[in-house]
Amino acid sequence: MRRDLPRPVLEAGRRVIADRYDVSSGGQLLPVGQVLRSWLGTISRTDDRAAARKAEAGHVELVLPGSEIFRTRVDVNAVISRRGDDALRARLQQHSPLPQQRAVLAYSLVGPGDAGRVLVDVAVAHRARVEEAARMAREKSTRWQVVADRPDAKPLIFADSQAGAETRLWHSPVVRALVVAAAVIVCLAAVSDRYERQADRIEAQRDILLVEARDLRLQRSVQAEVEPALLFAQSYTGLGDLLDGMADAMTDPDMPDAIARLDLQSPDALRVLPTDPGLGSRLLSLGGSVDAESGS
């Protein structure tokens, strides 16, 4: 799965985990760079120590010279590869040019070969040389490895200070990847919950605004119905002025003796219809003089 990811993703969060040294034929250690590990467990190496962020690591990796290592690639039966480390080492020992008591063998499964067999990279070094390198490594750090370098893959490990020790769960790249994924999921869930709460608040405010809008629309419709009636009522004279005007008109000597009907004329006049058809109607201004009109 990691091989299919983009390289920037594979190398995200790289940090120094080991200082690298070449073991010379004269028994000297030559610093050649550092080992880096990403969050997803991808291992990379620097050719220059200064290129590794100048960080100091508590782990050292000693690389034996290629001239002192016997290398080969063999294919083994898939059944043997599944029987465990001891069975596979016994099978690979047949390809070692050194006797078993004088050799240290390191291997790594490469992948499927022909006819269902399994390809294995094998490296063999003198036991005395590996033990000497291990002694120098212990002088450098309590955590160390003696390896055979491979340019296109992880190195083959001859000796390891952590060999036989219980592997911590956190050191597993798979576990680290799962922890990172779980942290990302938790963060996304928190962000999602926050936006959901915000969306709920916005929806509640929208409901409140809709209710207020309906109330305003109802008030507007009521106003549209009542306002014309109010305007029509305001166009007529008030009741007090009407009564005062009628009282003044009735004292006028020209008023007919008998009145058939009174009609209120907008905005401030009163039409008097007498019972005598021969008399014309009269228009009385409630604020002024009486005007006589012919036939009505």
C-alpha positions as CSV (number, residue, x, y, z in Angstrom):
1,M,0.0,0.0,0.0
2,R,2.8,2.4,0.9
3,R,4.5,1.8,-2.5
4,D,1.5,3.3,-4.3
5,L,1.5,6.5,-2.3
6,P,3.2,9.7,-3.7
7,R,6.8,10.2,-2.5
8,P,6.1,13.4,-0.6
9,V,3.5,11.5,1.4
10,L,5.8,8.6,2.1
11,E,8.6,11.0,3.3
12,A,6.3,13.3,5.4
13,G,7.6,13.8,8.9
14,R,11.1,12.4,8.4
15,R,13.3,12.4,11.5
16,V,16.7,11.1,12.3
17,I,16.8,7.6,13.9
18,A,20.5,6.5,13.4
19,D,24.0,7.8,12.5
20,R,25.6,5.8,9.7
21,Y,29.3,4.7,9.6
22,D,31.3,2.7,7.1
23,V,33.6,0.2,8.7
24,S,37.0,0.4,6.9
25,S,39.3,-2.5,6.4
26,G,41.6,-1.0,9.0
27,G,38.9,-1.1,11.7
28,Q,38.0,2.6,11.6
29,L,34.6,4.1,11.5
30,L,33.9,6.7,8.8
31,P,30.7,8.8,9.2
32,V,28.7,8.7,5.9
33,G,25.3,10.1,6.8
34,Q,22.2,9.4,8.8
35,V,19.1,7.2,8.6
36,L,15.7,8.9,8.5
37,R,12.2,7.5,9.1
38,S,9.0,9.1,8.1
39,W,5.6,8.9,9.9
40,L,4.6,6.0,7.7
41,G,7.8,4.1,8.5
42,T,9.6,4.8,5.2
43,I,13.3,4.5,5.7
44,S,15.7,6.8,3.8
45,R,19.4,7.6,4.0
46,T,21.5,10.7,3.5
47,D,24.9,10.6,1.8
48,D,26.0,13.7,3.7
49,R,25.7,14.0,7.5
50,A,25.1,17.8,7.1
51,A,22.0,17.0,5.0
52,A,20.1,15.4,7.9
53,R,19.1,18.6,9.7
54,K,22.2,18.3,12.0
55,A,20.2,16.2,14.4
56,E,21.9,13.7,16.7
57,A,20.6,10.2,16.9
58,G,20.9,7.7,19.8
59,H,21.3,4.8,17.4
60,V,24.2,3.9,15.1
61,E,24.3,1.8,12.0
62,L,27.6,0.2,10.9
63,V,28.0,-0.8,7.3
64,L,30.4,-3.6,6.5
65,P,32.6,-3.2,3.3
66,G,31.1,-4.8,0.3
67,S,34.3,-6.6,-0.4
68,E,34.0,-8.6,2.8
69,I,30.4,-9.7,2.1
70,F,29.3,-12.6,0.0
71,R,26.0,-11.8,-1.7
72,T,23.6,-13.9,-3.7
73,R,19.9,-14.2,-4.6
74,V,18.2,-17.6,-4.4
75,D,14.7,-18.9,-4.8
76,V,13.3,-21.3,-2.2
77,N,10.1,-23.3,-1.9
78,A,7.2,-21.3,-0.6
79,V,6.5,-23.9,2.1
80,I,10.0,-23.5,3.5
81,S,9.6,-19.7,3.6
82,R,6.5,-20.1,5.8
83,R,8.1,-22.5,8.3
84,G,9.9,-19.7,10.2
85,D,13.3,-18.2,10.6
86,D,15.2,-21.3,11.7
87,A,13.9,-23.5,8.8
88,L,14.7,-20.7,6.2
89,R,18.2,-20.1,7.6
90,A,19.0,-23.8,7.5
91,R,18.0,-23.8,3.8
92,L,19.9,-20.7,2.9
93,Q,23.0,-21.9,4.7
94,Q,23.5,-24.3,1.9
95,H,24.5,-21.3,-0.3
96,S,27.1,-20.0,2.2
97,P,30.8,-20.3,1.2
98,L,31.7,-20.4,4.9
99,P,31.1,-23.0,7.5
100,Q,28.1,-22.2,9.7
101,Q,30.2,-21.7,12.9
102,R,32.3,-19.1,11.1
103,A,29.6,-17.3,9.2
104,V,26.8,-14.8,10.0
105,L,23.9,-14.9,7.5
106,A,21.4,-12.1,6.8
107,Y,18.5,-12.4,4.4
108,S,15.4,-10.6,3.2
109,L,12.4,-11.8,1.2
110,V,12.2,-10.1,-2.2
111,G,9.0,-11.4,-3.7
112,P,7.5,-14.3,-5.7
113,G,9.7,-16.0,-8.2
114,D,9.1,-18.6,-11.0
115,A,6.8,-21.6,-10.4
116,G,5.5,-20.3,-7.1
117,R,8.9,-20.1,-5.4
118,V,10.1,-17.1,-3.3
119,L,13.1,-15.0,-4.1
120,V,15.5,-14.2,-1.2
121,D,18.4,-11.8,-1.0
122,V,21.2,-13.4,1.0
123,A,24.4,-11.8,2.5
124,V,27.1,-13.8,4.4
125,A,29.9,-12.2,6.4
126,H,32.7,-13.6,8.6
127,R,31.6,-14.0,12.2
128,A,34.8,-12.5,13.5
129,R,34.3,-9.4,11.4
130,V,30.7,-8.9,12.5
131,E,31.7,-9.3,16.2
132,E,34.4,-6.8,15.8
133,A,32.0,-4.3,14.2
134,A,29.5,-5.0,17.0
135,R,32.1,-4.2,19.6
136,M,32.9,-0.8,18.0
137,A,29.2,-0.1,17.7
138,R,28.7,-0.7,21.5
139,E,31.3,1.9,22.1
140,K,29.3,4.4,20.2
141,S,25.8,3.7,21.5
142,T,23.7,1.2,23.4
143,R,21.5,0.9,20.3
144,W,23.2,-0.3,17.2
145,Q,23.1,-2.5,14.1
146,V,25.7,-4.1,11.8
147,V,24.4,-4.3,8.3
148,A,25.2,-5.0,4.7
149,D,24.0,-2.0,2.6
150,R,21.7,-2.4,-0.4
151,P,21.3,0.6,-2.7
152,D,17.7,-0.2,-3.7
153,A,16.2,-1.6,-0.5
154,K,16.6,-1.8,3.3
155,P,20.0,-3.1,4.5
156,L,20.5,-6.7,5.5
157,I,21.1,-6.9,9.3
158,F,23.9,-9.1,10.6
159,A,23.7,-8.0,14.2
160,D,21.2,-5.9,16.2
161,S,21.4,-4.7,19.8
162,Q,17.6,-5.2,20.0
163,A,17.7,-8.8,18.8
164,G,15.6,-11.0,21.1
165,A,14.1,-8.0,22.8
166,E,10.3,-7.5,22.9
167,T,9.3,-5.1,20.1
168,R,7.3,-2.2,21.3
169,L,4.0,-1.8,19.7
170,W,4.6,1.9,19.0
171,H,7.7,1.0,16.9
172,S,5.6,-0.7,14.3
173,P,5.0,1.5,11.2
174,V,1.6,0.0,10.8
175,V,0.6,1.0,14.3
176,R,2.0,4.5,13.8
177,A,0.1,4.8,10.6
178,L,-3.1,3.7,12.3
179,V,-2.6,6.1,15.2
180,V,-2.1,9.0,12.7
181,A,-5.2,8.0,10.7
182,A,-7.2,7.7,13.9
183,A,-6.0,11.2,15.0
184,V,-7.0,12.6,11.6
185,I,-10.4,11.0,11.8
186,V,-11.0,12.4,15.3
187,C,-10.0,15.9,14.1
188,L,-12.3,15.6,11.1
189,A,-15.1,14.4,13.4
190,A,-14.6,17.4,15.7
191,V,-14.6,19.8,12.8
192,S,-17.7,18.2,11.3
193,D,-19.5,18.3,14.7
194,R,-18.6,22.0,15.0
195,Y,-20.0,22.8,11.6
196,E,-23.1,20.7,12.3
197,R,-23.8,22.7,15.5
198,Q,-23.2,25.9,13.5
199,A,-25.6,24.7,10.8
200,D,-28.2,23.9,13.5
201,R,-27.9,27.4,14.9
202,I,-28.3,28.9,11.5
203,E,-31.4,26.8,10.8
204,A,-32.9,27.9,14.1
205,Q,-32.3,31.5,13.3
206,R,-33.8,31.0,9.8
207,D,-37.0,29.5,11.4
208,I,-37.2,32.6,13.7
209,L,-36.8,35.0,10.8
210,L,-39.4,33.1,8.8
211,V,-41.9,33.4,11.7
212,E,-41.2,37.2,11.9
213,A,-41.5,37.5,8.2
214,R,-45.0,35.8,8.3
215,D,-46.1,38.2,11.1
216,L,-44.9,41.2,9.1
217,R,-46.7,39.9,6.0
218,L,-49.9,39.4,8.1
219,Q,-49.6,42.9,9.6
220,R,-49.1,44.4,6.1
221,S,-52.2,42.6,4.7
222,V,-54.3,43.9,7.7
223,Q,-53.0,47.4,7.2
224,A,-53.8,47.2,3.4
225,E,-57.4,46.3,4.3
226,V,-57.9,48.8,7.2
227,E,-56.0,51.8,5.8
228,P,-58.5,52.6,3.0
229,A,-61.4,52.5,5.5
230,L,-59.4,54.8,7.9
231,L,-58.6,57.2,5.1
232,F,-62.3,57.2,4.0
233,A,-63.4,57.8,7.6
234,Q,-60.9,60.7,8.0
235,S,-62.3,62.4,4.9
236,Y,-65.6,63.2,6.8
237,T,-66.2,65.8,9.5
238,G,-65.9,64.7,13.0
239,L,-69.1,64.0,15.0
240,G,-68.7,67.0,17.2
241,D,-68.3,69.4,14.3
242,L,-71.2,67.8,12.6
243,L,-73.6,68.3,15.5
244,D,-72.4,71.9,16.0
245,G,-73.0,72.6,12.3
246,M,-76.5,71.0,12.3
247,A,-77.4,73.0,15.4
248,D,-76.4,76.2,13.6
249,A,-78.2,75.3,10.4
250,M,-81.5,74.5,12.2
251,T,-81.6,78.0,13.6
252,D,-81.3,79.5,10.1
253,P,-84.7,81.1,9.1
254,D,-84.4,79.8,5.5
255,M,-84.4,76.2,6.6
256,P,-87.6,74.3,5.5
257,D,-90.2,73.4,8.0
258,A,-90.1,69.7,7.4
259,I,-86.9,67.7,6.4
260,A,-87.2,64.4,4.6
261,R,-83.5,63.4,4.8
262,L,-80.0,64.6,5.6
263,D,-77.0,63.5,3.5
264,L,-73.5,64.0,4.7
265,Q,-71.3,65.3,1.9
266,S,-67.6,64.8,2.0
267,P,-65.6,66.4,3.3
268,D,-67.5,69.1,5.4
269,A,-71.0,69.7,4.0
270,L,-74.5,68.5,4.8
271,R,-77.3,68.2,2.1
272,V,-80.8,68.9,3.4
273,L,-83.8,67.3,1.5
274,P,-87.2,68.9,2.5
275,T,-90.4,67.0,2.4
276,D,-92.0,69.6,0.1
277,P,-91.1,68.6,-3.4
278,G,-91.4,72.2,-4.5
279,L,-88.5,73.2,-2.4
280,G,-85.0,72.5,-3.6
281,S,-82.4,70.8,-1.5
282,R,-79.9,72.8,0.4
283,L,-76.2,72.3,0.9
284,L,-75.0,73.4,4.3
285,S,-71.4,74.0,4.9
286,L,-70.6,72.9,8.4
287,G,-68.1,75.7,8.8
288,G,-69.8,78.5,6.8
289,S,-73.1,79.9,5.3
290,V,-76.1,78.0,3.9
291,D,-76.3,77.6,0.1
292,A,-79.6,77.0,-1.6
293,E,-79.8,74.6,-4.6
294,S,-82.6,74.1,-7.1
295,G,-84.3,70.7,-7.7
296,S,-82.6,67.7,-6.2
